[in-house]
């Protein structure tokens, strides 16, 4: 975030944050969600099951990642 703030200060074409697209916001939100799920998995320190209704599993990560890609690309046009 410090780098983005510094870029915003020296960028001469206006505000960098003002030029953001809705696809940037979607990509950031999905990235935060994926990192949160990964942090939960690390904190649990248990062997991960392939399918489970009570804890995040690998197919959930993959589906969330693919959904994030689809939303970001869809909103970028």
Residue pairs with C-beta under 8 A, 6 or more apart in sequence:
4 16
4 17
7 16
8 15
8 16
8 17
13 19
21 75
21 76
22 75
23 71
23 72
23 73
23 74
23 75
23 76
26 68
26 71
26 72
26 75
27 68
27 72
29 68
30 64
30 65
30 67
30 68
30 71
30 72
31 68
33 64
33 68
34 61
34 64
34 65
34 68
37 56
37 60
37 61
37 64
38 61
40 56
41 48
41 55
41 56
44 55
46 55
48 55
48 57
48 58
49 55
49 57
50 57
50 58
50 59
51 57
51 59
